[in-house]
Amino acid sequence: MLGFDHLIIRILNRVIESAVGTDWARVATIAGNGGLQTTTIILIFIASKYFHKKSLEKCSVCCLVGLATTGITVQLLKFAVGRGRPGMKLPAWTFKPWTFQNDWHSFPSGHAASSFAIATVLTAFYPRLWWLSYGLALFIAVGRVLGEAHFPTDVLAGALLGSICGGLCVSMAQRHFY
């Protein structure tokens, strides 16, 4: 599977080295930042309370719980796995677990995980917007590969983890609270 990472990076190399790839990576890094995502969702929650939009209120609470669950899980995995980032120019199978050094926290992608957690929750509440939710999440995930912050399998794992956490939050909320 790890050979897959180097193959995809070779295919994307022209984009990675281009101005478009650099700009894409920069925007994706900002948009996928957990702090910015959390702040945005809190503002949406406040607006939902002010405008009495119950569905949006429930959705924003699920997003926040999904983000928290995803964030904790991602950080634990990054620490335990210790995969080197592609920007270090090491082989994809280089690991140094149990370190606090960010250069060894490539797996899984937190940006991809948080973005897919939000996309999963948004799609559950607003199914017609699935294409926008997942499109933005995919934009962020690919941008992390283009910026050489993650290997493709890092963002795939992050997307899967975020989707699972977001789906579990929606499922629990529907069963127990709504």
Buried (B, 14 or more C-beta within 10 A) or exposed (E): EEEEBBEBBEEBEEBBEEEEBBEBBEBBBEBBBBEEBBEBBEEBBEEBEEEEBEEBBBBBBBBBBBBBBBBEBBEEBBBEBBBBBBEEEBEBEBBBEEEEEEBBBBBBBBBBBBBBBBBBBBBBBBEEEBEEBBEBBBBBBBBBBBBBBBBBBBBBBBBBBBBBBBBBBBEEBEEEEE
